[in-house]
């Protein structure tokens, strides 16, 4: 049996972006490509990825007017889900030399709860350190589309169900702040965050992602 190729410290890739940028589609295409190359790839999402995280995901994403979440509670629930995911799932896989491809991670929290909700960025940064044991992505792919296009994609994809999602249901101004926040982060961390235009056909976007991944992997 041929051994799977391994990386000394693993390889941790995250996909980020506002609503409707195509993260789920591109994550699947990236995972398939890396698996064809022989890597042991773990595909996960945030919030979620563990039994606890999936329960928290239901609380965070499902709009429930009878049980509204204040921004502070929302932030801490994301942190709880992430702490469990990092310790139970991400770190063990990386230590074994595998590849982790995660749909959202710390940057989403910085942007959605920091820029979007207006919570203190210094507290959010401290929470990241506490919850992740300083586990930082090796590469973050930021998928970017204009906000109107992203929201239109969501409406076409989810229809009436979009109204049940707490984040998709936010006002356009919220989503504009989120997009601006992601682009600002990419300028602050160019060594880690690479922006890829995602308004073209999925295969074209995938090719741009693979070009970036190949450069980082060498």
PyMOL commands that place a pseudoatom at each C-alpha (Angstrom):
pseudoatom trace, name=CA, resn=UNK, resi=1, chain=A, elem=C, hetatm=0, pos=[0.000, 0.000, 0.000]
pseudoatom trace, name=CA, resn=UNK, resi=2, chain=A, elem=C, hetatm=0, pos=[1.378, 3.427, -0.951]
pseudoatom trace, name=CA, resn=UNK, resi=3, chain=A, elem=C, hetatm=0, pos=[1.734, 5.778, 2.024]
pseudoatom trace, name=CA, resn=UNK, resi=4, chain=A, elem=C, hetatm=0, pos=[-0.143, 9.060, 1.909]
pseudoatom trace, name=CA, resn=UNK, resi=5, chain=A, elem=C, hetatm=0, pos=[2.073, 12.125, 1.485]
pseudoatom trace, name=CA, resn=UNK, resi=6, chain=A, elem=C, hetatm=0, pos=[2.384, 13.987, 4.759]
pseudoatom trace, name=CA, resn=UNK, resi=7, chain=A, elem=C, hetatm=0, pos=[3.526, 17.473, 5.725]
pseudoatom trace, name=CA, resn=UNK, resi=8, chain=A, elem=C, hetatm=0, pos=[5.732, 17.957, 8.821]
pseudoatom trace, name=CA, resn=UNK, resi=9, chain=A, elem=C, hetatm=0, pos=[3.253, 20.238, 10.601]
pseudoatom trace, name=CA, resn=UNK, resi=10, chain=A, elem=C, hetatm=0, pos=[0.224, 19.596, 8.434]
pseudoatom trace, name=CA, resn=UNK, resi=11, chain=A, elem=C, hetatm=0, pos=[-1.357, 22.239, 6.234]
pseudoatom trace, name=CA, resn=UNK, resi=12, chain=A, elem=C, hetatm=0, pos=[-4.281, 24.332, 7.438]
pseudoatom trace, name=CA, resn=UNK, resi=13, chain=A, elem=C, hetatm=0, pos=[-6.367, 26.160, 4.822]
pseudoatom trace, name=CA, resn=UNK, resi=14, chain=A, elem=C, hetatm=0, pos=[-9.415, 28.289, 5.549]
pseudoatom trace, name=CA, resn=UNK, resi=15, chain=A, elem=C, hetatm=0, pos=[-11.979, 29.695, 3.130]
pseudoatom trace, name=CA, resn=UNK, resi=16, chain=A, elem=C, hetatm=0, pos=[-13.526, 33.012, 4.062]
pseudoatom trace, name=CA, resn=UNK, resi=17, chain=A, elem=C, hetatm=0, pos=[-15.901, 35.553, 2.599]
pseudoatom trace, name=CA, resn=UNK, resi=18, chain=A, elem=C, hetatm=0, pos=[-19.256, 37.226, 2.927]
pseudoatom trace, name=CA, resn=UNK, resi=19, chain=A, elem=C, hetatm=0, pos=[-22.585, 35.616, 2.077]
pseudoatom trace, name=CA, resn=UNK, resi=20, chain=A, elem=C, hetatm=0, pos=[-22.981, 34.090, -1.373]
pseudoatom trace, name=CA, resn=UNK, resi=21, chain=A, elem=C, hetatm=0, pos=[-19.311, 33.971, -2.385]
pseudoatom trace, name=CA, resn=UNK, resi=22, chain=A, elem=C, hetatm=0, pos=[-19.356, 30.219, -3.076]
pseudoatom trace, name=CA, resn=UNK, resi=23, chain=A, elem=C, hetatm=0, pos=[-17.271, 28.891, -0.188]
pseudoatom trace, name=CA, resn=UNK, resi=24, chain=A, elem=C, hetatm=0, pos=[-19.031, 25.531, 0.047]
pseudoatom trace, name=CA, resn=UNK, resi=25, chain=A, elem=C, hetatm=0, pos=[-18.641, 24.836, -3.668]
pseudoatom trace, name=CA, resn=UNK, resi=26, chain=A, elem=C, hetatm=0, pos=[-14.991, 25.851, -3.705]
pseudoatom trace, name=CA, resn=UNK, resi=27, chain=A, elem=C, hetatm=0, pos=[-14.217, 23.921, -0.529]
pseudoatom trace, name=CA, resn=UNK, resi=28, chain=A, elem=C, hetatm=0, pos=[-15.526, 20.738, -2.144]
pseudoatom trace, name=CA, resn=UNK, resi=29, chain=A, elem=C, hetatm=0, pos=[-13.502, 21.296, -5.307]
pseudoatom trace, name=CA, resn=UNK, resi=30, chain=A, elem=C, hetatm=0, pos=[-10.329, 22.047, -3.329]
pseudoatom trace, name=CA, resn=UNK, resi=31, chain=A, elem=C, hetatm=0, pos=[-10.740, 18.980, -1.123]
pseudoatom trace, name=CA, resn=UNK, resi=32, chain=A, elem=C, hetatm=0, pos=[-11.311, 16.745, -4.156]
pseudoatom trace, name=CA, resn=UNK, resi=33, chain=A, elem=C, hetatm=0, pos=[-8.177, 18.075, -5.870]
pseudoatom trace, name=CA, resn=UNK, resi=34, chain=A, elem=C, hetatm=0, pos=[-5.970, 17.611, -2.806]
pseudoatom trace, name=CA, resn=UNK, resi=35, chain=A, elem=C, hetatm=0, pos=[-7.323, 14.106, -2.211]
pseudoatom trace, name=CA, resn=UNK, resi=36, chain=A, elem=C, hetatm=0, pos=[-6.544, 13.173, -5.809]
pseudoatom trace, name=CA, resn=UNK, resi=37, chain=A, elem=C, hetatm=0, pos=[-2.964, 14.201, -5.076]
pseudoatom trace, name=CA, resn=UNK, resi=38, chain=A, elem=C, hetatm=0, pos=[-2.925, 11.727, -2.207]
pseudoatom trace, name=CA, resn=UNK, resi=39, chain=A, elem=C, hetatm=0, pos=[-3.239, 13.989, 0.827]
pseudoatom trace, name=CA, resn=UNK, resi=40, chain=A, elem=C, hetatm=0, pos=[-5.244, 13.004, 3.887]
pseudoatom trace, name=CA, resn=UNK, resi=41, chain=A, elem=C, hetatm=0, pos=[-7.733, 15.872, 3.834]
pseudoatom trace, name=CA, resn=UNK, resi=42, chain=A, elem=C, hetatm=0, pos=[-10.171, 16.798, 6.585]
pseudoatom trace, name=CA, resn=UNK, resi=43, chain=A, elem=C, hetatm=0, pos=[-13.131, 18.912, 5.434]
pseudoatom trace, name=CA, resn=UNK, resi=44, chain=A, elem=C, hetatm=0, pos=[-14.818, 20.854, 8.225]
pseudoatom trace, name=CA, resn=UNK, resi=45, chain=A, elem=C, hetatm=0, pos=[-16.984, 23.921, 8.738]
pseudoatom trace, name=CA, resn=UNK, resi=46, chain=A, elem=C, hetatm=0, pos=[-17.527, 26.597, 11.343]
pseudoatom trace, name=CA, resn=UNK, resi=47, chain=A, elem=C, hetatm=0, pos=[-19.472, 26.713, 13.464]
pseudoatom trace, name=CA, resn=UNK, resi=48, chain=A, elem=C, hetatm=0, pos=[-19.645, 22.937, 13.692]
pseudoatom trace, name=CA, resn=UNK, resi=49, chain=A, elem=C, hetatm=0, pos=[-17.242, 20.091, 13.039]
pseudoatom trace, name=CA, resn=UNK, resi=50, chain=A, elem=C, hetatm=0, pos=[-17.886, 18.350, 16.371]
pseudoatom trace, name=CA, resn=UNK, resi=51, chain=A, elem=C, hetatm=0, pos=[-21.018, 17.079, 18.102]
pseudoatom trace, name=CA, resn=UNK, resi=52, chain=A, elem=C, hetatm=0, pos=[-20.996, 20.130, 20.370]
pseudoatom trace, name=CA, resn=UNK, resi=53, chain=A, elem=C, hetatm=0, pos=[-20.202, 22.477, 17.504]
pseudoatom trace, name=CA, resn=UNK, resi=54, chain=A, elem=C, hetatm=0, pos=[-23.119, 21.245, 15.424]
pseudoatom trace, name=CA, resn=UNK, resi=55, chain=A, elem=C, hetatm=0, pos=[-25.504, 21.879, 18.314]
pseudoatom trace, name=CA, resn=UNK, resi=56, chain=A, elem=C, hetatm=0, pos=[-24.094, 25.371, 18.713]
pseudoatom trace, name=CA, resn=UNK, resi=57, chain=A, elem=C, hetatm=0, pos=[-24.430, 25.891, 14.959]
pseudoatom trace, name=CA, resn=UNK, resi=58, chain=A, elem=C, hetatm=0, pos=[-28.171, 25.400, 15.260]
pseudoatom trace, name=CA, resn=UNK, resi=59, chain=A, elem=C, hetatm=0, pos=[-28.369, 28.076, 17.945]
pseudoatom trace, name=CA, resn=UNK, resi=60, chain=A, elem=C, hetatm=0, pos=[-26.261, 30.540, 15.987]
pseudoatom trace, name=CA, resn=UNK, resi=61, chain=A, elem=C, hetatm=0, pos=[-27.661, 30.265, 12.494]
pseudoatom trace, name=CA, resn=UNK, resi=62, chain=A, elem=C, hetatm=0, pos=[-31.367, 29.598, 12.951]
pseudoatom trace, name=CA, resn=UNK, resi=63, chain=A, elem=C, hetatm=0, pos=[-33.367, 32.754, 13.379]
pseudoatom trace, name=CA, resn=UNK, resi=64, chain=A, elem=C, hetatm=0, pos=[-35.644, 32.390, 16.412]
pseudoatom trace, name=CA, resn=UNK, resi=65, chain=A, elem=C, hetatm=0, pos=[-37.541, 35.544, 17.373]
pseudoatom trace, name=CA, resn=UNK, resi=66, chain=A, elem=C, hetatm=0, pos=[-38.592, 33.867, 20.621]
pseudoatom trace, name=CA, resn=UNK, resi=67, chain=A, elem=C, hetatm=0, pos=[-34.933, 33.451, 21.633]
pseudoatom trace, name=CA, resn=UNK, resi=68, chain=A, elem=C, hetatm=0, pos=[-32.906, 36.355, 20.236]
pseudoatom trace, name=CA, resn=UNK, resi=69, chain=A, elem=C, hetatm=0, pos=[-29.148, 36.253, 20.778]
pseudoatom trace, name=CA, resn=UNK, resi=70, chain=A, elem=C, hetatm=0, pos=[-27.372, 39.381, 21.955]
pseudoatom trace, name=CA, resn=UNK, resi=71, chain=A, elem=C, hetatm=0, pos=[-24.085, 40.054, 20.100]
pseudoatom trace, name=CA, resn=UNK, resi=72, chain=A, elem=C, hetatm=0, pos=[-21.980, 39.169, 23.151]
pseudoatom trace, name=CA, resn=UNK, resi=73, chain=A, elem=C, hetatm=0, pos=[-23.622, 35.751, 23.542]
pseudoatom trace, name=CA, resn=UNK, resi=74, chain=A, elem=C, hetatm=0, pos=[-23.269, 35.166, 19.803]
pseudoatom trace, name=CA, resn=UNK, resi=75, chain=A, elem=C, hetatm=0, pos=[-19.541, 35.888, 19.973]
pseudoatom trace, name=CA, resn=UNK, resi=76, chain=A, elem=C, hetatm=0, pos=[-18.919, 33.555, 22.909]
pseudoatom trace, name=CA, resn=UNK, resi=77, chain=A, elem=C, hetatm=0, pos=[-20.858, 30.719, 21.298]
pseudoatom trace, name=CA, resn=UNK, resi=78, chain=A, elem=C, hetatm=0, pos=[-18.601, 30.957, 18.253]
pseudoatom trace, name=CA, resn=UNK, resi=79, chain=A, elem=C, hetatm=0, pos=[-15.605, 30.793, 20.597]
pseudoatom trace, name=CA, resn=UNK, resi=80, chain=A, elem=C, hetatm=0, pos=[-16.944, 27.715, 22.385]
pseudoatom trace, name=CA, resn=UNK, resi=81, chain=A, elem=C, hetatm=0, pos=[-17.546, 25.878, 19.123]
pseudoatom trace, name=CA, resn=UNK, resi=82, chain=A, elem=C, hetatm=0, pos=[-14.081, 26.792, 17.857]
pseudoatom trace, name=CA, resn=UNK, resi=83, chain=A, elem=C, hetatm=0, pos=[-12.260, 25.719, 21.021]
pseudoatom trace, name=CA, resn=UNK, resi=84, chain=A, elem=C, hetatm=0, pos=[-13.809, 22.245, 20.820]
pseudoatom trace, name=CA, resn=UNK, resi=85, chain=A, elem=C, hetatm=0, pos=[-13.098, 21.975, 17.101]
pseudoatom trace, name=CA, resn=UNK, resi=86, chain=A, elem=C, hetatm=0, pos=[-9.437, 22.966, 17.398]
pseudoatom trace, name=CA, resn=UNK, resi=87, chain=A, elem=C, hetatm=0, pos=[-8.647, 20.619, 20.277]
pseudoatom trace, name=CA, resn=UNK, resi=88, chain=A, elem=C, hetatm=0, pos=[-10.693, 17.609, 19.176]
pseudoatom trace, name=CA, resn=UNK, resi=89, chain=A, elem=C, hetatm=0, pos=[-10.304, 17.738, 15.417]
pseudoatom trace, name=CA, resn=UNK, resi=90, chain=A, elem=C, hetatm=0, pos=[-7.973, 20.292, 13.825]
pseudoatom trace, name=CA, resn=UNK, resi=91, chain=A, elem=C, hetatm=0, pos=[-4.818, 19.928, 15.905]
pseudoatom trace, name=CA, resn=UNK, resi=92, chain=A, elem=C, hetatm=0, pos=[-4.768, 16.096, 15.915]
pseudoatom trace, name=CA, resn=UNK, resi=93, chain=A, elem=C, hetatm=0, pos=[-5.108, 16.008, 12.125]
pseudoatom trace, name=CA, resn=UNK, resi=94, chain=A, elem=C, hetatm=0, pos=[-2.384, 18.597, 11.586]
pseudoatom trace, name=CA, resn=UNK, resi=95, chain=A, elem=C, hetatm=0, pos=[-0.034, 16.820, 13.994]
pseudoatom trace, name=CA, resn=UNK, resi=96, chain=A, elem=C, hetatm=0, pos=[-0.506, 13.647, 11.946]
pseudoatom trace, name=CA, resn=UNK, resi=97, chain=A, elem=C, hetatm=0, pos=[0.678, 15.527, 8.840]
pseudoatom trace, name=CA, resn=UNK, resi=98, chain=A, elem=C, hetatm=0, pos=[-2.714, 15.920, 7.212]
pseudoatom trace, name=CA, resn=UNK, resi=99, chain=A, elem=C, hetatm=0, pos=[-4.447, 18.792, 5.461]
pseudoatom trace, name=CA, resn=UNK, resi=100, chain=A, elem=C, hetatm=0, pos=[-7.378, 20.639, 7.032]
pseudoatom trace, name=CA, resn=UNK, resi=101, chain=A, elem=C, hetatm=0, pos=[-9.733, 22.677, 4.833]
pseudoatom trace, name=CA, resn=UNK, resi=102, chain=A, elem=C, hetatm=0, pos=[-12.151, 24.709, 6.944]
pseudoatom trace, name=CA, resn=UNK, resi=103, chain=A, elem=C, hetatm=0, pos=[-15.163, 26.725, 5.793]
pseudoatom trace, name=CA, resn=UNK, resi=104, chain=A, elem=C, hetatm=0, pos=[-14.771, 29.852, 7.997]
pseudoatom trace, name=CA, resn=UNK, resi=105, chain=A, elem=C, hetatm=0, pos=[-12.513, 30.337, 11.015]
pseudoatom trace, name=CA, resn=UNK, resi=106, chain=A, elem=C, hetatm=0, pos=[-11.231, 33.238, 13.123]
pseudoatom trace, name=CA, resn=UNK, resi=107, chain=A, elem=C, hetatm=0, pos=[-11.470, 35.870, 10.381]
pseudoatom trace, name=CA, resn=UNK, resi=108, chain=A, elem=C, hetatm=0, pos=[-15.229, 35.432, 10.101]
pseudoatom trace, name=CA, resn=UNK, resi=109, chain=A, elem=C, hetatm=0, pos=[-15.625, 36.123, 13.797]
pseudoatom trace, name=CA, resn=UNK, resi=110, chain=A, elem=C, hetatm=0, pos=[-13.383, 39.191, 13.610]
pseudoatom trace, name=CA, resn=UNK, resi=111, chain=A, elem=C, hetatm=0, pos=[-15.438, 40.560, 10.735]
pseudoatom trace, name=CA, resn=UNK, resi=112, chain=A, elem=C, hetatm=0, pos=[-19.003, 39.484, 11.505]
pseudoatom trace, name=CA, resn=UNK, resi=113, chain=A, elem=C, hetatm=0, pos=[-18.958, 40.134, 15.242]
pseudoatom trace, name=CA, resn=UNK, resi=114, chain=A, elem=C, hetatm=0, pos=[-16.301, 42.868, 15.214]
pseudoatom trace, name=CA, resn=UNK, resi=115, chain=A, elem=C, hetatm=0, pos=[-17.013, 44.956, 12.130]
pseudoatom trace, name=CA, resn=UNK, resi=116, chain=A, elem=C, hetatm=0, pos=[-20.589, 43.775, 11.653]
pseudoatom trace, name=CA, resn=UNK, resi=117, chain=A, elem=C, hetatm=0, pos=[-21.814, 43.844, 15.248]
pseudoatom trace, name=CA, resn=UNK, resi=118, chain=A, elem=C, hetatm=0, pos=[-19.402, 46.472, 16.540]
pseudoatom trace, name=CA, resn=UNK, resi=119, chain=A, elem=C, hetatm=0, pos=[-17.888, 44.376, 19.344]
pseudoatom trace, name=CA, resn=UNK, resi=120, chain=A, elem=C, hetatm=0, pos=[-14.412, 45.163, 20.668]
pseudoatom trace, name=CA, resn=UNK, resi=121, chain=A, elem=C, hetatm=0, pos=[-11.739, 43.883, 18.314]
pseudoatom trace, name=CA, resn=UNK, resi=122, chain=A, elem=C, hetatm=0, pos=[-9.107, 43.588, 21.050]
pseudoatom trace, name=CA, resn=UNK, resi=123, chain=A, elem=C, hetatm=0, pos=[-11.382, 41.278, 23.053]
pseudoatom trace, name=CA, resn=UNK, resi=124, chain=A, elem=C, hetatm=0, pos=[-12.105, 39.208, 19.943]
pseudoatom trace, name=CA, resn=UNK, resi=125, chain=A, elem=C, hetatm=0, pos=[-8.366, 38.854, 19.250]
pseudoatom trace, name=CA, resn=UNK, resi=126, chain=A, elem=C, hetatm=0, pos=[-7.758, 37.709, 22.822]
pseudoatom trace, name=CA, resn=UNK, resi=127, chain=A, elem=C, hetatm=0, pos=[-10.601, 35.208, 22.512]
pseudoatom trace, name=CA, resn=UNK, resi=128, chain=A, elem=C, hetatm=0, pos=[-9.025, 33.788, 19.356]
pseudoatom trace, name=CA, resn=UNK, resi=129, chain=A, elem=C, hetatm=0, pos=[-5.752, 33.168, 21.181]
pseudoatom trace, name=CA, resn=UNK, resi=130, chain=A, elem=C, hetatm=0, pos=[-7.539, 31.558, 24.120]
pseudoatom trace, name=CA, resn=UNK, resi=131, chain=A, elem=C, hetatm=0, pos=[-9.792, 29.322, 22.000]
pseudoatom trace, name=CA, resn=UNK, resi=132, chain=A, elem=C, hetatm=0, pos=[-7.362, 28.191, 19.324]
pseudoatom trace, name=CA, resn=UNK, resi=133, chain=A, elem=C, hetatm=0, pos=[-4.160, 27.540, 21.300]
pseudoatom trace, name=CA, resn=UNK, resi=134, chain=A, elem=C, hetatm=0, pos=[-2.635, 29.914, 18.699]
pseudoatom trace, name=CA, resn=UNK, resi=135, chain=A, elem=C, hetatm=0, pos=[-3.526, 27.500, 15.897]
pseudoatom trace, name=CA, resn=UNK, resi=136, chain=A, elem=C, hetatm=0, pos=[-3.387, 29.812, 12.873]
pseudoatom trace, name=CA, resn=UNK, resi=137, chain=A, elem=C, hetatm=0, pos=[-4.171, 28.931, 9.242]
pseudoatom trace, name=CA, resn=UNK, resi=138, chain=A, elem=C, hetatm=0, pos=[-1.205, 28.516, 6.930]
pseudoatom trace, name=CA, resn=UNK, resi=139, chain=A, elem=C, hetatm=0, pos=[-3.303, 29.983, 4.130]
pseudoatom trace, name=CA, resn=UNK, resi=140, chain=A, elem=C, hetatm=0, pos=[-6.636, 31.797, 3.999]
pseudoatom trace, name=CA, resn=UNK, resi=141, chain=A, elem=C, hetatm=0, pos=[-8.474, 32.111, 0.713]
pseudoatom trace, name=CA, resn=UNK, resi=142, chain=A, elem=C, hetatm=0, pos=[-10.765, 35.140, 0.793]
pseudoatom trace, name=CA, resn=UNK, resi=143, chain=A, elem=C, hetatm=0, pos=[-13.464, 34.773, -1.844]
pseudoatom trace, name=CA, resn=UNK, resi=144, chain=A, elem=C, hetatm=0, pos=[-14.817, 38.169, -2.811]
pseudoatom trace, name=CA, resn=UNK, resi=145, chain=A, elem=C, hetatm=0, pos=[-17.838, 39.302, -4.797]
pseudoatom trace, name=CA, resn=UNK, resi=146, chain=A, elem=C, hetatm=0, pos=[-19.738, 42.608, -4.739]
pseudoatom trace, name=CA, resn=UNK, resi=147, chain=A, elem=C, hetatm=0, pos=[-22.322, 42.567, -1.971]
pseudoatom trace, name=CA, resn=UNK, resi=148, chain=A, elem=C, hetatm=0, pos=[-25.412, 42.829, -4.245]
pseudoatom trace, name=CA, resn=UNK, resi=149, chain=A, elem=C, hetatm=0, pos=[-24.248, 39.815, -6.258]
pseudoatom trace, name=CA, resn=UNK, resi=150, chain=A, elem=C, hetatm=0, pos=[-23.574, 37.762, -3.128]
pseudoatom trace, name=CA, resn=UNK, resi=151, chain=A, elem=C, hetatm=0, pos=[-27.007, 38.497, -1.681]
pseudoatom trace, name=CA, resn=UNK, resi=152, chain=A, elem=C, hetatm=0, pos=[-28.696, 37.736, -5.002]
pseudoatom trace, name=CA, resn=UNK, resi=153, chain=A, elem=C, hetatm=0, pos=[-26.913, 34.378, -5.115]
pseudoatom trace, name=CA, resn=UNK, resi=154, chain=A, elem=C, hetatm=0, pos=[-28.203, 33.621, -1.612]
pseudoatom trace, name=CA, resn=UNK, resi=155, chain=A, elem=C, hetatm=0, pos=[-31.753, 34.491, -2.597]
pseudoatom trace, name=CA, resn=UNK, resi=156, chain=A, elem=C, hetatm=0, pos=[-31.560, 32.296, -5.716]
pseudoatom trace, name=CA, resn=UNK, resi=157, chain=A, elem=C, hetatm=0, pos=[-30.001, 29.423, -3.784]
pseudoatom trace, name=CA, resn=UNK, resi=158, chain=A, elem=C, hetatm=0, pos=[-32.044, 29.436, -0.587]
pseudoatom trace, name=CA, resn=UNK, resi=159, chain=A, elem=C, hetatm=0, pos=[-35.266, 31.187, -1.565]
pseudoatom trace, name=CA, resn=UNK, resi=160, chain=A, elem=C, hetatm=0, pos=[-37.581, 31.712, 1.394]
pseudoatom trace, name=CA, resn=UNK, resi=161, chain=A, elem=C, hetatm=0, pos=[-35.246, 29.691, 3.610]
pseudoatom trace, name=CA, resn=UNK, resi=162, chain=A, elem=C, hetatm=0, pos=[-32.804, 32.617, 3.576]
pseudoatom trace, name=CA, resn=UNK, resi=163, chain=A, elem=C, hetatm=0, pos=[-35.136, 34.511, 5.911]
pseudoatom trace, name=CA, resn=UNK, resi=164, chain=A, elem=C, hetatm=0, pos=[-34.618, 31.802, 8.547]
pseudoatom trace, name=CA, resn=UNK, resi=165, chain=A, elem=C, hetatm=0, pos=[-30.843, 32.335, 8.613]
pseudoatom trace, name=CA, resn=UNK, resi=166, chain=A, elem=C, hetatm=0, pos=[-29.873, 34.986, 11.175]
pseudoatom trace, name=CA, resn=UNK, resi=167, chain=A, elem=C, hetatm=0, pos=[-26.933, 36.295, 9.164]
pseudoatom trace, name=CA, resn=UNK, resi=168, chain=A, elem=C, hetatm=0, pos=[-28.373, 36.134, 5.665]
pseudoatom trace, name=CA, resn=UNK, resi=169, chain=A, elem=C, hetatm=0, pos=[-31.385, 38.054, 6.982]
pseudoatom trace, name=CA, resn=UNK, resi=170, chain=A, elem=C, hetatm=0, pos=[-29.292, 41.051, 8.088]
pseudoatom trace, name=CA, resn=UNK, resi=171, chain=A, elem=C, hetatm=0, pos=[-29.643, 44.414, 6.352]
pseudoatom trace, name=CA, resn=UNK, resi=172, chain=A, elem=C, hetatm=0, pos=[-27.516, 45.199, 3.312]
pseudoatom trace, name=CA, resn=UNK, resi=173, chain=A, elem=C, hetatm=0, pos=[-25.475, 47.703, 5.331]
pseudoatom trace, name=CA, resn=UNK, resi=174, chain=A, elem=C, hetatm=0, pos=[-24.381, 44.873, 7.644]
pseudoatom trace, name=CA, resn=UNK, resi=175, chain=A, elem=C, hetatm=0, pos=[-23.185, 42.801, 4.692]
pseudoatom trace, name=CA, resn=UNK, resi=176, chain=A, elem=C, hetatm=0, pos=[-21.332, 45.796, 3.249]
pseudoatom trace, name=CA, resn=UNK, resi=177, chain=A, elem=C, hetatm=0, pos=[-19.481, 46.187, 6.564]
pseudoatom trace, name=CA, resn=UNK, resi=178, chain=A, elem=C, hetatm=0, pos=[-18.637, 42.483, 6.508]
pseudoatom trace, name=CA, resn=UNK, resi=179, chain=A, elem=C, hetatm=0, pos=[-17.196, 42.637, 3.005]
pseudoatom trace, name=CA, resn=UNK, resi=180, chain=A, elem=C, hetatm=0, pos=[-15.194, 45.772, 3.818]
pseudoatom trace, name=CA, resn=UNK, resi=181, chain=A, elem=C, hetatm=0, pos=[-13.919, 44.103, 6.973]
pseudoatom trace, name=CA, resn=UNK, resi=182, chain=A, elem=C, hetatm=0, pos=[-12.666, 41.059, 5.081]
pseudoatom trace, name=CA, resn=UNK, resi=183, chain=A, elem=C, hetatm=0, pos=[-10.875, 43.204, 2.518]
pseudoatom trace, name=CA, resn=UNK, resi=184, chain=A, elem=C, hetatm=0, pos=[-9.267, 45.242, 5.311]
pseudoatom trace, name=CA, resn=UNK, resi=185, chain=A, elem=C, hetatm=0, pos=[-8.020, 42.028, 6.963]
pseudoatom trace, name=CA, resn=UNK, resi=186, chain=A, elem=C, hetatm=0, pos=[-6.513, 40.879, 3.687]
pseudoatom trace, name=CA, resn=UNK, resi=187, chain=A, elem=C, hetatm=0, pos=[-4.530, 44.108, 3.492]
pseudoatom trace, name=CA, resn=UNK, resi=188, chain=A, elem=C, hetatm=0, pos=[-3.373, 43.704, 7.096]
pseudoatom trace, name=CA, resn=UNK, resi=189, chain=A, elem=C, hetatm=0, pos=[-2.255, 40.076, 6.628]
pseudoatom trace, name=CA, resn=UNK, resi=190, chain=A, elem=C, hetatm=0, pos=[-1.099, 39.690, 3.005]
pseudoatom trace, name=CA, resn=UNK, resi=191, chain=A, elem=C, hetatm=0, pos=[1.294, 36.889, 3.986]
pseudoatom trace, name=CA, resn=UNK, resi=192, chain=A, elem=C, hetatm=0, pos=[-1.658, 34.671, 4.985]
pseudoatom trace, name=CA, resn=UNK, resi=193, chain=A, elem=C, hetatm=0, pos=[-4.822, 35.992, 3.339]
pseudoatom trace, name=CA, resn=UNK, resi=194, chain=A, elem=C, hetatm=0, pos=[-5.024, 35.844, -0.456]
pseudoatom trace, name=CA, resn=UNK, resi=195, chain=A, elem=C, hetatm=0, pos=[-8.045, 37.404, -2.131]
pseudoatom trace, name=CA, resn=UNK, resi=196, chain=A, elem=C, hetatm=0, pos=[-9.621, 35.597, -5.075]
pseudoatom trace, name=CA, resn=UNK, resi=197, chain=A, elem=C, hetatm=0, pos=[-12.354, 37.141, -7.194]
pseudoatom trace, name=CA, resn=UNK, resi=198, chain=A, elem=C, hetatm=0, pos=[-15.331, 34.796, -7.041]
pseudoatom trace, name=CA, resn=UNK, resi=199, chain=A, elem=C, hetatm=0, pos=[-17.776, 36.408, -9.462]
pseudoatom trace, name=CA, resn=UNK, resi=200, chain=A, elem=C, hetatm=0, pos=[-16.741, 34.166, -12.377]
pseudoatom trace, name=CA, resn=UNK, resi=201, chain=A, elem=C, hetatm=0, pos=[-17.591, 30.530, -13.214]
pseudoatom trace, name=CA, resn=UNK, resi=202, chain=A, elem=C, hetatm=0, pos=[-16.754, 28.020, -10.464]
pseudoatom trace, name=CA, resn=UNK, resi=203, chain=A, elem=C, hetatm=0, pos=[-13.979, 26.246, -12.471]
pseudoatom trace, name=CA, resn=UNK, resi=204, chain=A, elem=C, hetatm=0, pos=[-12.221, 29.566, -13.085]
pseudoatom trace, name=CA, resn=UNK, resi=205, chain=A, elem=C, hetatm=0, pos=[-12.372, 30.448, -9.391]
pseudoatom trace, name=CA, resn=UNK, resi=206, chain=A, elem=C, hetatm=0, pos=[-11.099, 26.960, -8.512]
pseudoatom trace, name=CA, resn=UNK, resi=207, chain=A, elem=C, hetatm=0, pos=[-8.131, 27.349, -10.855]
pseudoatom trace, name=CA, resn=UNK, resi=208, chain=A, elem=C, hetatm=0, pos=[-7.169, 30.622, -9.148]
pseudoatom trace, name=CA, resn=UNK, resi=209, chain=A, elem=C, hetatm=0, pos=[-7.435, 28.954, -5.740]
pseudoatom trace, name=CA, resn=UNK, resi=210, chain=A, elem=C, hetatm=0, pos=[-5.252, 26.026, -6.805]
pseudoatom trace, name=CA, resn=UNK, resi=211, chain=A, elem=C, hetatm=0, pos=[-2.626, 28.390, -8.194]
pseudoatom trace, name=CA, resn=UNK, resi=212, chain=A, elem=C, hetatm=0, pos=[-2.442, 30.071, -4.789]
pseudoatom trace, name=CA, resn=UNK, resi=213, chain=A, elem=C, hetatm=0, pos=[-2.407, 26.771, -2.881]
pseudoatom trace, name=CA, resn=UNK, resi=214, chain=A, elem=C, hetatm=0, pos=[0.363, 25.400, -5.101]
pseudoatom trace, name=CA, resn=UNK, resi=215, chain=A, elem=C, hetatm=0, pos=[2.516, 28.482, -4.508]
pseudoatom trace, name=CA, resn=UNK, resi=216, chain=A, elem=C, hetatm=0, pos=[2.211, 28.093, -0.737]
pseudoatom trace, name=CA, resn=UNK, resi=217, chain=A, elem=C, hetatm=0, pos=[2.762, 24.332, -0.765]
pseudoatom trace, name=CA, resn=UNK, resi=218, chain=A, elem=C, hetatm=0, pos=[5.733, 24.778, -3.083]
for i in range(1, 218): cmd.bond("trace and resi %d" % i, "trace and resi %d" % (i + 1))
show_as sticks, trace
zoom trace
